[in-house]
């Protein structure tokens, strides 16, 4: 955060970070810090404020970073690519995990200077009302932190889903065909199939069960149900 004028915004930003599992806060020439107002607004995120690093220039703050992202709402001619928060998070997720990334938030009144934007390799703009794009700095921090947290959760969910799918041994064709024959017998018993043209429905039923990617255990359960049903 660059030259933040109100300490309450620093505290609110720390709170926004901690709720989304982010902890590294850098401050460039804050007007008032440390300050009781910042700690009051942090509301349980005092540890982030206590560990916040202070710098005299933005260049010093981002010196160890390989990717510097300027968060700005101002329209300007920029050489750096402009992305939305969601696009930024996708780039970060699927980019190198070894690089240090800094999100740079500017002053409350006039954001980042052009010289500060020049230090950024990427620019991120939060979509907002074209007639009123004024967004509180702590709210902007919350949006970025939230998008990062959600992107990570989605990636973990997708990885878990893929892992579960890969770990599930699919039933061989012979077992699946045995199940389908068993199923046709049950459907025929209750006269569910069209005797004159059963094929269309049978194909739909195949697609229905094939999408579930049945394992041998799944088929054993289903055939046990069919076996008991056909006894009746």
C-alpha positions as CSV (number, residue, x, y, z in Angstrom):
1,X,0.0,0.0,0.0
2,X,1.5,3.3,-1.1
3,X,1.3,6.4,1.0
4,X,-2.0,5.4,2.7
5,X,-3.4,8.5,4.3
6,X,-5.9,7.0,6.7
7,X,-4.6,4.4,9.2
8,X,-8.1,2.9,9.4
9,X,-7.7,1.7,5.8
10,X,-4.5,-0.1,6.7
11,X,-6.2,-1.9,9.5
12,X,-9.2,-2.8,7.3
13,X,-6.8,-4.1,4.6
14,X,-5.1,-6.3,7.2
15,X,-8.5,-7.7,8.3
16,X,-9.4,-8.3,4.6
17,X,-6.1,-10.2,4.1
18,X,-6.3,-12.4,7.1
19,X,-9.9,-13.5,6.3
20,X,-8.5,-14.8,3.0
21,X,-5.3,-16.4,4.3
22,X,-2.9,-13.7,3.2
23,X,-0.4,-12.3,5.7
24,X,2.4,-10.3,4.0
25,X,1.7,-6.5,4.1
26,X,4.1,-3.9,2.9
27,X,3.6,-0.2,3.5
28,X,5.3,2.6,1.5
29,X,5.5,5.9,3.5
30,X,2.1,5.6,5.3
31,X,1.0,8.9,6.7
32,X,0.1,7.5,10.2
33,X,1.5,4.1,11.2
34,X,1.7,2.5,13.7
35,X,-1.6,3.9,14.9
36,X,-4.3,2.8,17.3
37,X,-7.0,3.4,14.7
38,X,-5.3,0.9,12.4
39,X,-5.2,-1.8,15.1
40,X,-8.9,-1.1,16.0
41,X,-10.0,-1.5,12.4
42,X,-7.9,-4.7,12.0
43,X,-10.3,-6.4,14.4
44,X,-8.2,-9.5,15.2
45,X,-5.6,-9.1,12.5
46,X,-3.1,-7.2,14.7
47,X,-0.4,-9.8,13.8
48,X,-0.4,-8.7,10.2
49,X,0.1,-5.0,11.3
50,X,2.8,-6.0,13.8
51,X,4.7,-7.8,11.0
52,X,4.0,-5.2,8.3
53,X,7.2,-4.0,6.6
54,X,7.7,-0.3,5.9
55,X,9.6,1.1,2.9
56,X,10.7,4.5,1.7
57,X,9.9,3.8,-1.9
58,X,7.8,1.4,-4.0
59,X,11.0,0.3,-5.8
60,X,12.4,-0.8,-2.4
61,X,9.1,-2.6,-1.5
62,X,9.0,-4.7,-4.7
63,X,12.7,-5.2,-5.2
64,X,12.5,-8.9,-4.4
65,X,9.4,-9.6,-6.5
66,X,9.4,-11.1,-10.0
67,X,5.8,-10.0,-10.8
68,X,4.4,-6.6,-9.7
69,X,0.7,-5.9,-10.2
70,X,-0.6,-2.4,-10.1
71,X,-4.2,-2.1,-8.9
72,X,-5.7,0.9,-10.5
73,X,-9.1,2.2,-11.8
74,X,-7.6,5.1,-13.9
75,X,-7.8,4.9,-17.6
76,X,-4.4,5.6,-19.1
77,X,-2.2,4.5,-21.9
78,X,-0.2,1.6,-20.6
79,X,2.3,-0.8,-22.0
80,X,1.6,-3.4,-19.4
81,X,-1.3,-5.8,-20.0
82,X,-4.5,-4.9,-18.2
83,X,-6.5,-7.8,-16.5
84,X,-9.5,-8.3,-14.3
85,X,-9.0,-9.8,-10.8
86,X,-10.3,-13.2,-12.0
87,X,-7.9,-13.2,-15.0
88,X,-5.1,-12.2,-12.7
89,X,-5.7,-15.1,-10.3
90,X,-5.8,-17.6,-13.2
91,X,-2.4,-16.3,-14.3
92,X,-1.0,-16.6,-10.8
93,X,-2.4,-20.1,-10.3
94,X,-1.1,-21.5,-13.5
95,X,2.1,-19.5,-13.6
96,X,5.3,-20.4,-11.9
97,X,4.8,-21.2,-8.2
98,X,8.4,-20.0,-7.4
99,X,8.0,-16.3,-8.1
100,X,7.2,-13.6,-5.6
101,X,4.1,-11.5,-6.6
102,X,3.2,-8.1,-5.2
103,X,-0.2,-6.4,-5.5
104,X,0.3,-2.6,-5.3
105,X,-2.5,-0.4,-4.1
106,X,-2.2,3.4,-4.4
107,X,-3.3,6.4,-2.5
108,X,-6.9,7.0,-1.5
109,X,-7.3,10.2,-3.5
110,X,-5.3,9.6,-6.7
111,X,-4.1,6.0,-6.7
112,X,-0.7,5.2,-8.3
113,X,1.5,7.6,-10.3
114,X,2.5,6.8,-13.8
115,X,6.1,6.3,-12.6
116,X,4.8,3.7,-10.0
117,X,2.8,2.0,-12.7
118,X,6.0,1.8,-14.8
119,X,7.4,-0.6,-12.1
120,X,4.4,-3.0,-12.6
121,X,4.6,-5.8,-15.1
122,X,0.8,-6.2,-15.0
123,X,-2.1,-3.8,-14.3
124,X,-5.4,-5.0,-12.7
125,X,-8.6,-3.1,-12.9
126,X,-11.7,-4.0,-10.9
127,X,-14.8,-3.8,-13.1
128,X,-17.2,-1.2,-11.7
129,X,-19.9,1.4,-12.5
130,X,-18.6,3.4,-15.4
131,X,-20.3,6.5,-14.0
132,X,-18.9,6.0,-10.4
133,X,-15.8,3.9,-10.1
134,X,-14.8,5.2,-6.7
135,X,-13.8,2.2,-4.6
136,X,-12.5,2.4,-1.0
137,X,-8.9,1.1,-0.9
138,X,-9.7,-1.5,1.8
139,X,-12.6,-2.7,-0.3
140,X,-10.3,-3.1,-3.3
141,X,-7.9,-5.1,-1.1
142,X,-10.8,-7.4,0.0
143,X,-11.9,-8.0,-3.6
144,X,-8.4,-9.1,-4.7
145,X,-7.9,-11.2,-1.6
146,X,-11.3,-12.9,-2.1
147,X,-10.7,-13.7,-5.7
148,X,-7.3,-15.3,-4.9
149,X,-8.8,-17.4,-2.1
150,X,-11.7,-18.6,-4.2
151,X,-9.3,-19.4,-7.1
152,X,-7.2,-21.5,-4.8
153,X,-10.3,-23.3,-3.4
154,X,-11.5,-24.0,-6.9
155,X,-8.1,-25.4,-8.0
156,X,-8.0,-27.6,-4.9
157,X,-11.5,-28.9,-5.6
158,X,-10.7,-29.6,-9.2
159,X,-7.5,-31.5,-8.1
160,X,-9.4,-33.5,-5.6
161,X,-12.1,-34.4,-8.1
162,X,-9.5,-35.5,-10.7
163,X,-7.7,-37.5,-8.0
164,X,-10.9,-39.2,-7.0
165,X,-11.7,-39.9,-10.6
166,X,-8.3,-41.3,-11.4
167,X,-8.2,-43.4,-8.3
168,X,-11.5,-45.1,-9.2
169,X,-11.0,-48.3,-11.2
170,X,-13.7,-48.5,-13.9
171,X,-15.5,-51.7,-14.4
172,X,-14.5,-53.7,-17.5
173,X,-16.8,-53.9,-20.5
174,X,-17.9,-57.5,-19.7
175,X,-19.1,-56.4,-16.3
176,X,-20.9,-53.4,-17.7
177,X,-22.6,-55.5,-20.4
178,X,-23.7,-58.0,-17.7
179,X,-25.3,-55.2,-15.7
180,X,-27.1,-53.9,-18.8
181,X,-28.5,-57.3,-19.6
182,X,-29.7,-57.6,-16.0
183,X,-31.2,-54.1,-16.3
184,X,-33.1,-54.9,-19.5
185,X,-34.6,-58.0,-17.8
186,X,-35.9,-55.8,-14.9
187,X,-37.2,-53.1,-17.2
188,X,-38.9,-55.8,-19.4
189,X,-40.5,-57.3,-16.3
190,X,-42.3,-54.0,-15.4
191,X,-43.0,-53.4,-19.1
192,X,-41.1,-50.2,-19.1
193,X,-39.5,-50.9,-22.5
194,X,-41.3,-50.4,-25.8
195,X,-41.5,-54.0,-27.1
196,X,-41.7,-52.8,-30.7
197,X,-38.7,-50.4,-30.4
198,X,-36.7,-50.7,-27.2
199,X,-33.4,-49.6,-28.6
200,X,-33.7,-45.8,-28.2
201,X,-34.4,-46.0,-24.5
202,X,-31.8,-48.7,-24.0
203,X,-29.2,-46.4,-25.5
204,X,-30.2,-43.5,-23.4
205,X,-30.0,-45.7,-20.3
206,X,-26.5,-46.8,-21.3
207,X,-25.4,-43.1,-21.7
208,X,-26.9,-42.4,-18.3
209,X,-25.0,-45.0,-16.5
210,X,-21.8,-44.6,-18.5
211,X,-21.6,-41.0,-17.4
212,X,-21.3,-42.1,-13.8
213,X,-18.1,-44.1,-14.7
214,X,-19.2,-47.2,-12.7
215,X,-16.6,-49.3,-10.8
216,X,-17.0,-53.1,-10.3
217,X,-18.2,-52.3,-6.8
218,X,-20.9,-50.0,-8.2
219,X,-22.1,-52.7,-10.6
220,X,-22.2,-55.3,-7.8
221,X,-24.5,-53.0,-5.7
222,X,-26.8,-52.3,-8.7
223,X,-26.9,-55.9,-9.7
224,X,-27.7,-57.0,-6.2
225,X,-30.7,-54.6,-6.2
226,X,-31.8,-55.9,-9.6
227,X,-31.5,-59.5,-8.4
228,X,-33.7,-58.9,-5.4
229,X,-36.2,-57.0,-7.6
230,X,-36.5,-59.9,-10.1
231,X,-37.2,-62.4,-7.3
232,X,-40.4,-60.6,-6.5
